[in-house]
Structure formats: C-alpha cells, structure tokens
C-alpha cells in the first residue's frame, strides 16, 4: 500500500503532528537542494541509495521518522501548537531532533500518532522492521534512521539564527552548530526570506 501524502503547507496544518509531517518533508527537500548544489555539474548527482531514500520508495519512511522525532521533541519540551516552531533541530546535550534520532528514534516512533491517512502505513512498517530479527529488515531500519539523521544534521549545520524566539537555555551563538539551538522557526523564516528575494529578483529582472 502506498503511504498517503503528508499534509502540505498549503493545507494549513491543524495539529502539531500535521506540522511535523510538513516540516519533515521540507527538511528533506532542503537536504536534496544542498546535495544538488554541492554536486553541480556531475552527471549523476545522487547514488542509487540516495535516490531511493530521498526521491523513491523509501522517502515516506525517512520523512515519517523525521516527523516522529520532531513530534517527540515538541511533546518533550511541552511546546504549544503556536510555539512548536521553536523546536530545536540540534541542541546542546543532544536535546534536539538530531539527538532523538541518534539515541531514541524508536521511542519517538512509538509516541507518534497512528493515523492511517497521515503516514499510518509507514509507521507500521518502521515499527515492524525496527523490532525485526531478520538482518534484511534491520538493514532497512538502520538505513532509514541514518538517512533521517543525516537530513536533519545537514540542514541544522547550515542554518543560522534568524528569529528572536526562545532557544535551548544552553545555546551559544558562537558555538558549533549543534550548540546553536537552530530551530524550525529559523528554517521557516529563512525560506520566507528566500521566496521574497526570488520574487524581487523576478520583478527587477522583467525589464524594470
């Protein structure tokens, strides 16, 4: 069964879980853009495995696990729906999404909502392979978990503080990327600014 598409930003997410699904998909998209820029000019920008994980059959699994980690952190920090944007991608003491994916990804999966039309089939498959004894099933879990961590870690590494909202109490602006406390809010504000720049560039490029 093909997993259902997650809610898009255009559908106005109505819950923390729907936001987590949308943000997970955004993070994968940003990671793919980063890979394309780094490998500009290369004949094959993605390996066979990367194609499967980020654009093929395994992308819904990677996206769901990232969403589960976002959701787990939002719950753990007791953030309200409006404040969910302040969830840290990476944070001191491994208290961001990267820490969850590195140390307790299965726990995040267990805490994720079991909703059929919001990734329920991906959740069921991930929970099965995570607990499987067969090496091939375990390999799928390890691949998805590692890829989810790579996505979030890569985006956090290149994200700068853009908003004035709350951060991890031990965050340091002059520290390494995992201690800066970069949040989803930083990502969203950066994307908003990029869209505004693109619109201005298009306007001034049309014979103005």
C-alpha positions as CSV (number, residue, x, y, z in Angstrom):
1,X,0.0,0.0,0.0
2,X,1.4,3.4,-0.9
3,X,1.7,5.7,2.1
4,X,-0.6,8.8,1.9
5,X,0.9,12.1,1.0
6,X,1.6,14.2,4.1
7,X,-0.4,17.5,4.5
8,X,1.2,20.3,2.6
9,X,1.9,23.8,3.8
10,X,-0.9,24.9,1.6
11,X,-3.4,22.9,3.5
12,X,-2.8,24.8,6.8
13,X,-1.8,22.0,9.3
14,X,-4.2,21.9,12.2
15,X,-2.1,20.0,14.7
16,X,1.4,19.5,16.0
17,X,1.6,16.2,14.2
18,X,0.5,17.7,10.8
19,X,3.1,20.4,11.2
20,X,5.7,17.7,11.9
21,X,4.8,15.9,8.7
22,X,5.0,19.1,6.7
23,X,8.3,20.2,8.3
24,X,9.9,16.8,7.8
25,X,9.1,16.9,4.1
26,X,10.6,20.5,3.9
27,X,13.8,19.3,5.6
28,X,14.3,16.5,3.0
29,X,13.7,19.0,0.2
30,X,16.3,21.3,1.6
31,X,18.8,18.5,2.0
32,X,18.2,17.4,-1.6
33,X,18.8,21.0,-2.7
34,X,22.0,21.1,-0.8
35,X,23.2,17.9,-2.4
36,X,22.4,19.2,-5.9
37,X,24.3,22.4,-5.2
38,X,27.4,20.6,-3.9
39,X,27.4,18.2,-6.9
40,X,26.6,20.7,-9.5
41,X,27.9,19.7,-12.9
42,X,28.2,16.0,-12.0
43,X,26.5,13.6,-14.4
44,X,24.8,11.6,-11.5
45,X,24.0,13.8,-8.6
46,X,22.6,11.0,-6.5
47,X,23.6,7.4,-5.8
48,X,21.1,4.6,-6.2
49,X,20.6,4.5,-2.5
50,X,20.1,8.3,-2.2
51,X,17.5,8.2,-5.0
52,X,15.5,5.5,-3.1
53,X,15.8,7.4,0.2
54,X,15.1,10.9,-0.9
55,X,13.0,10.6,-4.0
56,X,11.9,7.0,-4.2
57,X,10.1,4.2,-2.3
58,X,11.9,4.9,1.0
59,X,11.3,8.7,1.2
60,X,7.9,8.3,3.0
61,X,9.7,6.3,5.7
62,X,12.5,8.8,6.1
63,X,10.0,11.6,6.2
64,X,7.8,9.9,8.8
65,X,10.8,9.1,11.1
66,X,11.9,12.8,11.0
67,X,8.3,13.8,11.7
68,X,8.2,11.4,14.7
69,X,11.4,12.9,16.1
70,X,10.1,16.5,15.7
71,X,6.8,15.5,17.4
72,X,8.7,13.7,20.2
73,X,10.8,16.9,20.9
74,X,7.7,19.1,20.8
75,X,6.0,16.9,23.3
76,X,9.1,16.6,25.4
77,X,9.5,20.4,25.6
78,X,5.8,20.8,26.2
79,X,5.5,23.3,23.4
80,X,2.1,24.6,22.5
81,X,0.8,24.4,18.9
82,X,1.8,28.1,18.2
83,X,5.2,27.6,19.8
84,X,6.0,24.3,18.0
85,X,8.2,26.3,15.6
86,X,10.7,26.7,18.4
87,X,11.6,23.0,18.4
88,X,15.4,22.6,18.1
89,X,16.9,20.7,15.2
90,X,20.1,20.3,17.1
91,X,20.8,21.5,20.6
92,X,23.3,21.2,23.5
93,X,23.3,17.9,25.3
94,X,21.7,16.1,22.3
95,X,18.3,17.6,23.3
96,X,17.3,18.5,19.7
97,X,15.8,16.4,16.9
98,X,19.3,15.0,16.0
99,X,19.7,13.7,19.5
100,X,16.3,11.9,19.3
101,X,17.2,10.3,16.0
102,X,20.6,9.3,17.3
103,X,19.6,7.9,20.7
104,X,15.8,7.2,20.9
105,X,14.3,7.0,17.4
106,X,12.2,4.0,18.2
107,X,10.7,5.7,21.3
108,X,9.8,8.7,19.0
109,X,8.1,6.3,16.6
110,X,6.0,4.7,19.5
111,X,4.9,8.2,20.5
112,X,3.8,9.2,17.0
113,X,0.1,9.2,16.2
114,X,-1.2,6.1,14.4
115,X,-3.4,7.8,11.8
116,X,-4.0,5.8,8.6
117,X,-4.1,8.8,6.2
118,X,-1.2,10.6,7.9
119,X,1.5,8.1,7.4
120,X,0.0,5.2,9.3
121,X,1.3,2.5,6.9
122,X,4.8,4.0,7.1
123,X,4.6,3.9,10.9
124,X,3.5,0.3,10.9
125,X,6.3,-0.8,8.6
126,X,9.0,1.1,10.5
127,X,7.9,-0.4,13.8
128,X,8.0,-3.9,12.3
129,X,11.4,-3.6,10.8
130,X,12.9,-1.8,13.9
131,X,12.0,-4.9,16.0
132,X,12.7,-7.5,13.4
133,X,15.3,-10.2,13.9
134,X,16.0,-10.7,10.2
135,X,19.1,-8.9,9.1
136,X,17.5,-7.5,5.9
137,X,14.6,-6.0,7.8
138,X,17.0,-4.5,10.3
139,X,19.1,-3.1,7.5
140,X,16.1,-1.1,6.2
141,X,15.5,0.4,9.7
142,X,19.2,1.3,10.0
143,X,19.2,2.9,6.5
144,X,16.1,5.0,7.2
145,X,17.3,6.1,10.7
146,X,20.7,7.0,9.4
147,X,19.3,8.9,6.5
148,X,16.8,10.8,8.7
149,X,19.7,11.8,11.0
150,X,21.8,12.9,8.0
151,X,19.0,15.1,6.7
152,X,18.4,16.9,9.9
153,X,22.0,17.2,10.8
154,X,23.0,18.6,7.4
155,X,20.2,21.2,7.5
156,X,21.0,22.2,11.1
157,X,24.7,22.6,10.2
158,X,23.8,25.2,7.5
159,X,21.1,27.0,9.4
160,X,21.7,30.3,11.2
161,X,19.6,32.0,13.9
162,X,17.1,34.2,12.1
163,X,14.3,34.8,14.6
164,X,14.2,36.2,18.2
165,X,12.2,33.4,19.7
166,X,13.2,31.1,22.6
167,X,16.0,28.7,22.2
168,X,17.6,26.0,24.3
169,X,18.8,27.6,27.6
170,X,22.4,26.5,27.0
171,X,22.5,27.5,23.3
172,X,25.6,29.6,22.3
173,X,25.5,31.6,19.1
174,X,29.3,31.3,18.9
175,X,29.3,27.6,19.5
176,X,29.4,24.7,17.0
177,X,26.3,24.1,15.0
178,X,24.9,21.6,17.5
179,X,25.1,24.1,20.3
180,X,23.5,27.0,18.4
181,X,20.0,25.6,19.1
182,X,18.8,26.1,15.5
183,X,15.0,25.7,15.3
184,X,12.3,25.0,12.7
185,X,11.4,28.7,13.1
186,X,14.9,29.6,11.7
187,X,14.2,27.3,8.7
188,X,10.8,28.8,8.0
189,X,12.0,32.4,8.3
190,X,14.9,31.6,6.0
191,X,12.5,30.1,3.4
192,X,10.2,33.1,3.7
193,X,13.2,35.4,3.1
194,X,14.4,33.3,0.2
195,X,11.0,33.4,-1.5
196,X,10.8,37.2,-1.1
197,X,14.3,37.6,-2.6
198,X,13.2,35.4,-5.5
199,X,10.1,37.5,-6.1
200,X,12.2,40.7,-6.1
201,X,14.7,39.2,-8.4
202,X,12.0,38.1,-10.8
203,X,10.3,41.6,-10.7
204,X,13.5,43.5,-11.3
205,X,14.6,41.1,-14.0
206,X,11.4,41.7,-16.1
207,X,12.6,44.9,-17.8
208,X,12.2,47.0,-14.7
